[in-house]
Amino acid sequence: MAYFITRPRILYVLKVNDRKHSGLLKIGEIFVDAAVAREYKELDMLKDLVEEKLGKTSWAQELNYEVILAETTTYTTVDDEDCYKAGTIIDILADSGYAPHYLKSEEKKLDLWMPVELSQVKEAISAAKSGHTTIEGKPQPRREPIDFRPEQKDAIEEAIAKFSTKTGKKFLWNAKMRFGKTLSALEVARRLGEKDPKKPHRPLVETVLIVTHRPVVDKGWRDDFNKIFFDQLDTYSYGSRNLDDHGCVGDFYSLTKDVKEGKRLVFFVSMQFLRLSNLVGGGNDDPLKRDIMNYDGDMVVVDEAHEGIKTLRGQNVIDLLKKEKTQFVRFLLGSILITQNIVRDKFRFVPLLDFTENSDIDWTKSVAEIDQQLYKKYNLDQSEIDFIEKMIKQMG
């Protein structure tokens, strides 16, 4: 069962009566304030709200469409409230055998429409509210274990070998773009979740906390979670908490309660959300932020480790997440430039450093000495330093 926490929204379904869109429906969503979500209950009111929002978009202005369904996505559970997303409904329909159609570009996946009837959309909504991943009566999608590339296998095995030692607490991956670090990290968590009698010092990982300065990658982690744990979804749960997820009550507490009863947990949280806590110097006394950072988990994965921890509050978050038993994995992202068209965006993952005489780094030193200063600045241990120097050729 996966729990997703989000702000209130309205799901809409559009129908266009022409040959191009015959047999297809558009499923989407608009964001609304919590007060609007509570007040707007009638179908006609919701339709008017959707049409008002879509009327401001260029793509909708080009279509002679009809809104055939509009409903708020917040619903009541046994213990609390939850929300589903338009993407959740599309995924359920796709996993039930209804492949998405991309009318503008199949390759770039532009202009998605679903080959379904309204009744099937409603069945998918019911499935989402019930915690199912397919429409009732439809088979679960067939999945196979990931066939990792050699470099991914090496990274996975090195991390597991490190964590299988008495002193193995931290590990750094200097991964280039498209390496597949989310899949690889989750595979490490899966493997460490299995007991190995031949390696008594290897930790048993039952809870994984993923921290990143880029909350937009939540969906990527969630998708890869389903790929890695596809045959263990009755044991593993996925949850997330991001900065803009203020419309619904979080489920962190019920998920961690499930862990005490034998479940496993992978929980995604944004650095921006945690940095607001007064526990690390912010101005927010939200107990959820405090409890997430104080939670005694088994593994912490810091995605894009060079972002978000350069401030005092960011470093304070990292320090709080480090527990006596916690395995700590950090990712640095290396980007290979294969073009002369080098624009600003190519360097968006490079940490900003002060190269003036006021810098805490003495840039007049040799490259080797500068490296040592940088290792100290970013709190790298000897195993991380060894890994970097093995992977990156010495300069100068």
C-alpha positions as CSV (number, residue, x, y, z in Angstrom):
1,M,0.0,0.0,0.0
2,A,1.4,3.4,-1.0
3,Y,0.5,6.6,0.9
4,F,0.7,10.0,-0.9
5,I,0.3,13.3,0.9
6,T,-0.6,16.3,-1.2
7,R,-2.6,19.6,-1.3
8,P,-6.3,19.5,-2.3
9,R,-7.0,19.2,-6.0
10,I,-9.9,18.6,-8.3
11,L,-9.7,15.7,-10.8
12,Y,-11.4,16.4,-14.2
13,V,-12.2,14.2,-17.1
14,L,-12.6,15.8,-20.6
15,K,-14.3,14.4,-23.7
16,V,-13.9,15.8,-27.2
17,N,-16.5,14.8,-29.8
18,D,-14.4,14.6,-33.0
19,R,-12.7,11.8,-35.0
20,K,-9.2,12.5,-33.6
21,H,-10.3,12.0,-30.0
22,S,-12.8,9.3,-30.6
23,G,-12.7,6.7,-27.7
24,L,-10.3,8.8,-25.7
25,L,-10.6,10.8,-22.5
26,K,-8.3,13.4,-21.0
27,I,-7.7,13.0,-17.2
28,G,-6.1,15.9,-15.3
29,E,-6.2,17.9,-12.2
30,I,-6.2,21.5,-10.9
31,F,-5.0,22.7,-7.5
32,V,-7.4,24.5,-5.1
33,D,-7.4,25.9,-1.6
34,A,-8.6,23.7,1.2
35,A,-11.6,25.9,1.8
36,V,-12.6,25.6,-1.9
37,A,-12.3,21.8,-1.7
38,R,-14.6,21.7,1.3
39,E,-17.1,24.2,-0.2
40,Y,-17.4,23.0,-3.8
41,K,-19.2,19.6,-3.7
42,E,-21.8,19.8,-6.5
43,L,-20.8,18.5,-9.9
44,D,-21.9,21.6,-11.7
45,M,-19.9,23.9,-9.3
46,L,-16.8,21.8,-9.8
47,K,-17.2,21.7,-13.6
48,D,-17.5,25.5,-13.6
49,L,-14.3,25.8,-11.6
50,V,-12.4,23.4,-13.9
51,E,-13.6,25.3,-17.0
52,E,-12.6,28.6,-15.5
53,K,-9.1,27.3,-14.8
54,L,-8.7,25.5,-18.2
55,G,-10.0,28.5,-20.0
56,K,-6.7,30.2,-19.2
57,T,-4.6,27.5,-20.8
58,S,-3.6,27.5,-24.5
59,W,-4.0,23.8,-25.1
60,A,-7.6,23.7,-23.7
61,Q,-8.6,26.8,-25.8
62,E,-7.8,24.8,-28.9
63,L,-10.4,22.1,-28.0
64,N,-14.1,22.0,-28.1
65,Y,-14.3,19.9,-25.0
66,E,-16.9,18.8,-22.4
67,V,-16.1,18.2,-18.8
68,I,-17.8,14.9,-18.0
69,L,-16.5,14.5,-14.5
70,A,-15.1,16.7,-11.8
71,E,-14.5,15.8,-8.1
72,T,-12.3,16.7,-5.2
73,T,-9.5,14.1,-4.7
74,T,-9.6,14.3,-0.9
75,Y,-11.3,11.3,0.7
76,T,-11.8,9.9,4.2
77,T,-9.9,6.8,5.3
78,V,-10.4,4.7,8.4
79,D,-7.9,6.7,10.4
80,D,-7.7,10.0,8.6
81,E,-7.9,11.8,5.3
82,D,-5.9,11.1,2.1
83,C,-5.7,12.4,-1.5
84,Y,-5.2,10.7,-4.8
85,K,-3.7,12.3,-7.9
86,A,-4.6,12.3,-11.6
87,G,-1.3,10.5,-12.2
88,T,-2.4,7.8,-9.8
89,I,-5.6,7.2,-11.8
90,I,-3.7,7.1,-15.1
91,D,-1.2,4.6,-13.6
92,I,-4.1,2.4,-12.4
93,L,-5.7,2.4,-15.8
94,A,-2.4,1.7,-17.5
95,D,-1.6,-1.2,-15.2
96,S,-5.1,-2.5,-15.9
97,G,-4.3,-2.8,-19.6
98,Y,-5.4,0.6,-21.0
99,A,-2.2,2.0,-22.6
100,P,-1.9,5.8,-22.8
101,H,-2.2,7.5,-26.2
102,Y,0.1,10.4,-26.9
103,L,-1.5,12.4,-29.7
104,K,1.3,15.0,-30.3
105,S,4.4,12.9,-29.8
106,E,4.6,9.2,-28.7
107,E,8.4,9.6,-28.4
108,K,8.3,12.7,-26.2
109,K,5.1,11.5,-24.5
110,L,3.1,14.7,-25.3
111,D,-0.7,15.2,-25.0
112,L,-1.7,12.1,-23.1
113,W,-5.2,10.7,-23.5
114,M,-6.6,7.4,-22.1
115,P,-8.6,4.9,-24.3
116,V,-11.3,4.3,-21.6
117,E,-14.9,5.0,-20.8
118,L,-16.0,7.2,-17.9
119,S,-17.2,4.1,-16.0
120,Q,-13.6,2.8,-16.1
121,V,-12.2,6.1,-14.7
122,K,-14.7,5.8,-11.8
123,E,-13.5,2.2,-11.2
124,A,-9.9,3.4,-11.1
125,I,-10.8,6.1,-8.6
126,S,-12.5,3.5,-6.4
127,A,-9.3,1.4,-6.7
128,A,-7.1,4.4,-5.7
129,K,-9.3,5.0,-2.6
130,S,-9.0,1.3,-1.7
131,G,-5.3,1.2,-2.0
132,H,-5.3,-1.0,-5.1
133,T,-3.0,-0.6,-8.1
134,T,-5.4,-2.0,-10.7
135,I,-9.1,-2.0,-11.4
136,E,-10.8,-4.9,-9.6
137,G,-10.8,-8.0,-11.7
138,K,-7.9,-6.8,-13.9
139,P,-4.5,-8.6,-13.6
140,Q,-1.6,-7.0,-11.9
141,P,1.0,-5.8,-14.5
142,R,3.8,-8.4,-15.1
143,R,7.1,-7.1,-13.8
144,E,10.5,-8.6,-13.9
145,P,13.6,-8.0,-11.7
146,I,15.8,-5.1,-13.0
147,D,18.7,-6.3,-15.1
148,F,21.3,-3.9,-13.7
149,R,24.2,-2.7,-15.9
150,P,27.8,-3.7,-14.9
151,E,28.6,-0.3,-13.4
152,Q,25.4,-0.3,-11.4
153,K,26.1,-3.8,-10.1
154,D,29.6,-2.7,-9.1
155,A,28.2,0.3,-7.2
156,I,25.5,-1.8,-5.5
157,E,28.0,-4.5,-4.4
158,E,30.5,-2.0,-3.1
159,A,27.9,-0.3,-1.0
160,I,26.6,-3.6,0.4
161,A,30.2,-4.8,1.1
162,K,30.9,-1.5,3.0
163,F,27.7,-1.7,5.1
164,S,28.4,-5.4,5.9
165,T,31.5,-4.4,7.9
166,K,31.5,-3.4,11.5
167,T,32.5,0.2,10.7
168,G,30.5,0.6,7.5
169,K,28.2,3.5,8.2
170,K,28.5,5.8,5.3
171,F,29.0,5.5,1.5
172,L,29.2,8.0,-1.3
173,W,28.2,7.5,-4.9
174,N,29.6,10.0,-7.4
175,A,27.1,9.1,-10.1
176,K,26.8,10.7,-13.5
177,M,23.5,11.7,-15.0
178,R,21.3,8.7,-16.1
179,F,23.4,6.3,-14.0
180,G,20.2,5.0,-12.4
181,K,21.1,5.9,-8.8
182,T,17.5,5.7,-7.5
183,L,17.1,2.1,-8.7
184,S,20.5,1.2,-7.5
185,A,20.0,2.7,-4.0
186,L,16.6,1.0,-3.6
187,E,18.2,-2.3,-4.7
188,V,20.8,-1.8,-1.9
189,A,17.9,-1.2,0.5
190,R,16.1,-4.3,-0.7
191,R,19.3,-6.5,-0.4
192,L,20.0,-5.2,3.1
193,G,16.5,-6.0,4.0
194,E,17.3,-9.6,3.6
195,K,19.1,-11.4,6.4
196,D,22.5,-13.0,5.5
197,P,23.7,-15.5,8.1
198,K,27.2,-15.4,6.5
199,K,27.5,-11.7,7.3
200,P,26.5,-11.2,10.9
201,H,27.6,-7.6,10.9
202,R,25.4,-6.6,8.0
203,P,22.5,-4.5,9.2
204,L,18.9,-5.4,8.6
205,V,17.3,-2.4,6.8
206,E,13.6,-2.1,7.5
207,T,13.2,1.7,7.1
208,V,14.7,4.0,4.5
209,L,14.5,7.8,4.6
210,I,15.2,9.6,1.3
211,V,16.1,13.2,1.6
212,T,16.6,15.5,-1.4
213,H,16.7,19.2,-2.2
214,R,14.7,18.5,-5.4
215,P,11.2,17.4,-4.3
216,V,10.1,17.1,-8.0
217,V,12.0,13.8,-8.1
218,D,9.5,12.2,-5.7
219,K,7.6,10.6,-8.6
220,G,10.8,9.1,-10.0
221,W,11.6,7.5,-6.6
222,R,8.1,6.3,-6.3
223,D,8.1,4.7,-9.8
224,D,11.5,3.1,-9.1
225,F,10.2,1.8,-5.7
226,N,7.5,-0.1,-7.6
227,K,10.0,-1.5,-10.0
228,I,12.3,-2.8,-7.2
229,F,9.7,-3.9,-4.7
230,F,7.1,-5.1,-7.2
231,D,6.8,-8.5,-5.6
232,Q,6.9,-7.2,-2.0
233,L,4.3,-4.5,-2.0
234,D,2.4,-6.3,0.7
235,T,5.5,-5.9,2.9
236,Y,6.9,-2.5,1.7
237,S,5.1,0.9,1.9
238,Y,6.1,4.1,0.2
239,G,5.3,7.5,1.7
240,S,6.3,11.1,0.9
241,R,6.3,14.6,2.4
242,N,7.2,17.7,0.4
243,L,7.1,21.4,1.1
244,D,3.8,22.1,-0.7
245,D,2.0,19.1,0.8
246,H,-0.1,21.1,3.3
247,G,-3.6,20.2,2.2
248,C,-3.9,16.8,3.8
249,V,-2.8,15.3,7.1
250,G,0.4,13.3,6.7
251,D,0.6,9.6,7.2
252,F,4.1,9.3,8.5
253,Y,2.9,8.2,12.0
254,S,0.7,5.4,10.7
255,L,3.4,4.2,8.4
256,T,6.0,4.0,11.1
257,K,3.4,2.3,13.4
258,D,3.1,-0.3,10.6
259,V,6.8,-0.9,10.8
260,K,6.5,-1.9,14.5
261,E,4.0,-4.5,13.3
262,G,6.3,-6.0,10.7
263,K,6.0,-3.8,7.6
264,R,8.9,-2.1,5.8
265,L,9.0,1.6,4.8
266,V,10.6,3.8,2.2
267,F,9.8,7.5,3.0
268,F,10.6,10.5,0.8
269,V,11.0,13.9,2.3
270,S,12.3,17.2,0.9
271,M,15.2,19.1,2.5
272,Q,13.2,22.4,2.2
273,F,10.4,20.9,4.4
274,L,12.8,19.8,7.1
275,R,14.9,23.0,7.1
276,L,11.8,25.0,8.3
277,S,11.9,23.2,11.7
278,N,13.0,25.2,14.7
279,L,14.9,22.1,15.6
280,V,17.6,23.1,13.0
281,G,17.2,26.9,13.3
282,G,14.0,27.5,11.3
283,G,10.9,29.2,12.6
284,N,8.4,26.3,12.4
285,D,7.5,24.2,15.4
286,D,5.6,21.5,13.4
287,P,6.0,18.2,15.3
288,L,6.0,16.2,12.1
289,K,9.3,17.8,10.9
290,R,10.8,17.2,14.3
291,D,9.6,13.6,14.5
292,I,10.9,12.7,10.9
293,M,14.4,14.0,11.8
294,N,14.4,12.2,15.2
295,Y,13.1,8.9,13.8
296,D,15.6,6.2,14.4
297,G,15.6,4.7,10.8
298,D,17.9,2.1,9.4
299,M,19.1,3.9,6.2
300,V,19.2,7.5,5.1
301,V,19.7,8.3,1.4
302,V,20.7,11.9,0.5
303,D,19.9,12.5,-3.2
304,E,21.9,15.4,-4.8
305,A,24.0,15.7,-1.7
306,H,25.8,18.8,-3.0
307,E,22.5,20.7,-2.9
308,G,20.7,21.9,0.1
309,I,23.3,21.2,2.8
310,K,25.6,24.3,2.2
311,T,23.6,26.3,4.7
312,L,23.8,25.8,8.5
313,R,20.2,24.6,8.7
314,G,20.8,22.1,5.9
315,Q,23.9,20.7,7.6
316,N,21.9,20.6,10.9
317,V,19.3,18.4,9.2
318,I,22.0,16.0,8.0
319,D,23.6,15.9,11.5
320,L,20.2,15.1,13.1
321,L,19.5,12.3,10.6
322,K,22.7,10.5,11.4
323,K,22.0,8.0,14.1
324,E,24.1,5.3,15.8
325,K,22.7,2.5,13.7
326,T,21.8,4.4,10.5
327,Q,23.5,3.6,7.2
328,F,24.2,6.8,5.3
329,V,24.3,6.9,1.5
330,R,25.1,10.2,-0.3
331,F,24.9,10.9,-4.0
332,L,27.0,13.4,-5.9
333,L,25.9,13.9,-9.5
334,G,28.5,14.1,-12.2
335,S,27.5,15.5,-15.6
336,I,29.3,14.5,-18.8
337,L,29.2,17.3,-21.4
338,I,29.2,15.9,-24.9
339,T,28.5,19.1,-26.8
340,Q,30.0,22.5,-27.5
341,N,26.6,24.0,-26.8
342,I,27.5,24.7,-23.1
343,V,24.8,26.8,-21.6
344,R,24.0,27.8,-18.0
345,D,21.7,24.8,-17.4
346,K,24.6,22.4,-18.0
347,F,26.1,23.4,-14.6
348,R,22.9,23.4,-12.5
349,F,24.2,20.6,-10.3
350,V,27.6,22.1,-9.6
351,P,28.0,23.5,-6.0
352,L,28.5,27.2,-5.8
353,L,31.9,28.0,-4.3
354,D,33.6,31.3,-3.4
355,F,36.8,31.7,-5.4
356,T,37.7,35.1,-3.8
357,E,40.3,35.7,-1.2
358,N,37.5,35.6,1.4
359,S,36.8,31.9,0.6
360,D,37.2,29.3,3.3
361,I,39.2,27.4,0.6
362,D,42.8,28.5,-0.1
363,W,42.8,28.3,-3.9
364,T,46.5,29.2,-4.1
365,K,47.4,25.7,-3.0
366,S,48.1,22.7,-5.2
367,V,45.2,20.7,-6.6
368,A,45.9,17.8,-4.2
369,E,45.9,20.3,-1.2
370,I,42.7,21.9,-2.5
371,D,41.1,18.5,-2.7
372,Q,41.9,17.9,0.9
373,Q,40.3,21.2,1.9
374,L,37.2,20.2,-0.1
375,Y,37.0,16.8,1.5
376,K,37.1,18.5,4.9
377,K,34.5,21.1,3.9
378,Y,32.0,18.5,2.8
379,N,32.7,16.1,5.7
380,L,33.8,13.2,3.6
381,D,35.3,10.2,5.4
382,Q,38.2,8.1,4.1
383,S,36.1,5.5,2.3
384,E,34.4,8.3,0.4
385,I,37.7,10.0,-0.4
386,D,39.1,6.7,-1.6
387,F,36.1,6.1,-3.9
388,I,36.3,9.6,-5.4
389,E,40.1,9.3,-6.1
390,K,39.5,5.9,-7.7
391,M,36.8,7.2,-10.0
392,I,38.3,10.6,-10.9
393,K,41.7,11.1,-12.4
394,Q,44.1,13.4,-10.5
395,M,44.6,16.8,-12.2
396,G,47.7,18.9,-12.2
